[in-house]
Amino acid sequence: MKKLMALTLVILLAFSLNACDEGGGATPTLIPDNDSSSAENNNPVSAVPLAGVLPASAEVEEAIIADAPEEEDESEYDYPLAVGDIMEFGGYEWRVLELKGGKALVLSDKVLFKMPYQKPLSGYEFYITPITWEECDLRQYLNGEFYDASFSVEEKLLIAETALINHDNPWSGEPGGNNTIDRVFLLSTDEVLRYFGFNGEINKRQGGETFINDQFNENRVAKTSEGKDSWWWMRSPGAVWYACETNHIVAASVMINGGLGIQGEYVSNVYGGVRPALWLKLSAVSQSAK
């Protein structure tokens, strides 16, 4: 049974972060539950400073590497949460996906809002040049205005900067772009498979498949705050769609039925559901330090 838990904000000196970057831009308007991709965009997102791109030699606090997680002695930590719990933070409910190193990886339990991965071009709906997670408007918004508006100063101190590994599309080879460092992010294809169920099909492409439907679909279904099913973005690249003699750029997604959209959706689709993820520094104390 899910447990609704409120995180007690106990700020330890050892868990302190530097002050956050200031963001800007207009808050995206919530889009009605409609999967059409032809609506006009009313959600401009201004560029804001991000935590950065990950250099090859960088040392960071936390890295999510779905296919090669680091092993740690978790017996040293006394966690106030368990994987699968629902907790409240920043006025939203979050699902705990992993506990590691005194931190919790959490994902919004519901689709918080809908907006494009990349806002549509003026007068033209589709992108024909690659847009990676590093470059996209949605990353700018999550690490800028969403981060600044959603969390208090005390809550921001609990959000870890996270090294993200941005793999290429596993079927098409479309590039994932540079690895990045973010405070708030979307899950990748690798991470969705790791945390919601993996049957190995992604490694067995036979031909022109563009999605995966399996026994884990139900785990991946997401709802809006109104209780309606919604598809949602992943940060990974999709497979380029060729239509009308033009290559259209897409990002991977989880479909409305919970299937894994390896081909994905047009990056300019304004009906894309957004489920932010972040690593929280918990107030757990190493037992060896007691």
N, C-alpha and C positions, 0 to 999 in steps of 0.2 A: 504494500500500500504506500502511495506517495505520502511524504510528510512535508508540510509547509513549514519552512524554517526561516526565521529572521536572523540574518548574520549580525552578531554583536561586533561593533567596530572598536576593537581594541588595537590601537596603533602601537606597534613596537618600534623602538628606535632602529633596530636592525632591519626593519622592513620599509624604511623611508625611501621615497623617490624624490627626484628633482621636480621642480614646478613644471606644470604641463604647458604645452604650446597653446597659444590662443587661437581660436578658430573664428570663421566668419561664414557668411552666406545665408541664403534663405532656407528655412525649414521646409522639407518637401511636404506637399499636401497629400493626405491619405487618398489612395486611389480606390474606387469602388471595386468590389470583387467581381472582376470581369477579366477573362484571359485574353481579350483582344489586344493586339500590339499596335493598333492603328490610331490610338487616341493621341491628342496633342499633348505635348509635355508642358506641365505647369510647375516643374520642380527644378529650377536652376540651382546648381550647387557650386559655390565659389571654391577655388583652390585654397587650401590651408596647409600650413606646415605639418608634416608627418614625422613620425619617429625616425624614419629613415630607411634606406636600402641597406641590406646586410652585406658588408664586405666579407670576403672569404676568410679573413683572419680574425673576424670580430669575436669577442667574448661577450656573451649575453647570459641573462639569468635563466631563461627557459627556452627550449626549442621543442616544437611539436614535430616529431618525425614519425609519421604513422607506421612506416614499415621498418623502423629501427629504434624503438623506444629505449632509453637508457634504463638500466636496472638500478634501483636504489633500495636501501634498507628502510622500508616504510615503518618498521616497528618503532623507529625513533620518534614518530609523530603521533600526537593524540588529536585526531581530527574530530571537529564538532559536527561533521557532515558525513554522509555515505553516498557512494555512487548511486544515482537514480533519485536522490532527494530533490525536492523542489524548494528553492529558497528565494527570499525576497532581497533585492539589492537595487538601489537606485530607483525604486518605485516600480520595478518590473519583477516578474517571476522567472527564475532561471533553473534549468535542469543541470545537475552535477553529472558530468561525463567522465571525469578522471580526477583522482587525488594523487598528488605526486610532489615530493620535495617541500611539503608544507604549503602547497598551493592547490587550488581547485580550478579545473577547466569547467566553465559553465557556458551553457547555450540558452538563449531566450526560449522559454517553453512554448511561446506562441510567436507567430509572425507579428512583429511590432508595427511595421508599416510596409508600404509598397513603393518602390521607386526603381528606375532603371539602373543597371550596372554602369552605364555611360549615358548621359543625357543625349537625346536625339539631336542630330545636326539641324541647324536652321533650314527649314524647308525640305528636309530629306530625312527619312526615317532610319535608314540603315547605315552601318559603318562598313567600309570596304578595306580599311587598314587595321592591323591588329591592335587590340586594346587589352593590356594585361592587368592583373590585379594591382601591380605597382602604380599604374597610370590612371586607373579608373576613378570616376567621380564618386562611386559608392565608397571606396576606401577613403577618399578625401573627407566625405561627409561623416563616416563613422568615427574617424580619428580626430575630427574637428568639431563641428557643431553638435553632433550627437553626444560625444564624450563630454564636451563642456557643459551642455544643457542638462544632461541626465544625471550627473554625479556631483555630489558635494566635494568640497576640498578634502574632507576626511576619507570619503569613498575613493577618490582618485588616488590616494596614497596606498590603497589596497590593490590597485590594478597594475599588474606587472607588464613591463614591456616584453614582448614575445617575439622570438626569432621564428619566422615562418619560412618553411621550405615550399617553394612554388613549383611543383613538378609539371612537366609537359602533359598534355592529354594522353592517357594510356593507350587509346586506340588510334587516334589520328596523328599523334605526334605534334600537334599544335603547341607552340612554345608557351610555357607558363611564365616566362619573364624572370626578372631578378628576384632573388630571395629578399624579404623585407623584414623590418622590425615594426611592429604595430602594438597598440594597446587594445584596440577593438578590431575584430576581423570577422570574416566568414570562414566556415569550415571548408576544407578542400575535399576533392573526391576521395583521396586516401583516408582522410579523417572521418568522413561520413561512413565509409565502409568499416573502419575500425570500431567506431562507437555504436553503430546501429545494426551491424551484421554483415558478414562477408562469406559468400559461398564459392569464391574462386572464379566466378564467371568472367570477371573483368580481365583475367589472364588468358581467356580462351576464345578470343574473337574469331568467328568463322568467316565473316564476310562483311556485309554492309549494315550490321546492327548499329542502332543509334541509341539504344537504351537498355537497361536491365530491369526486368521484373522478376522478383524472387520471393522467397518466404519471409523476407525482412521488410517488404513494402510497408506493412502496417506500422512498423517501428518508426519509419521515416515520414509518415503523414503528419502534416502540420496544420494547425487551425489559426485563424485570426481571433482577435479578442471578441468578435461577434459570433464565434463558433463555426465559421465556414472553413471548409478545406481550402488550402492554398498551396500552389507550388512555391518553391523558394530557391534563391540563388546559392550556388557554391562559388568560391573564389577561383576555382580552376578553369582553364580555357575549355571551351567546347570544340567541336569539329566544324570547320568552316562550311556553311551552307552555300551551295551553288544554285542560284535562282535568277531567272531573268538575265542570264549571261553576266551575272555579277557575283563575286564572292561576298557573302554577308558574314560579318564577324559575330560570334556567339560566345556565351559563357555557360559552363556546366550548371545544371540545376537538378533539384529533386522535384519530380513531377507531382501533380495534384493527387495521384493515387499512391504516392510514395515510391514509385519507380525511380531509378537512377538515370537521369538524363545526361548520358555521356556526350551526345551531340549538343544538347543545350538549347538555349533560347537566344534570340537576337539581343545584343547588349543594350539596345535602345528600348526594349520592352518595358513600358512604365508600370506593368502589372506584376513585376517581380517581387515576391515576398522576401523580406529581410529578417533573418534570425541572427543577430549579432552573437559573437562568442568572445570570451576573454578569460584570462588567468587571474584568479584572485589570490592574494597573499592572505592566508588565514592566520588567526591569532593563536595557532597551535605552537606549542613550545616543545623543543626537543627534550625528550625525557632524560637524555644524558646531561642536559644543562640544569635540571632541577636539583 
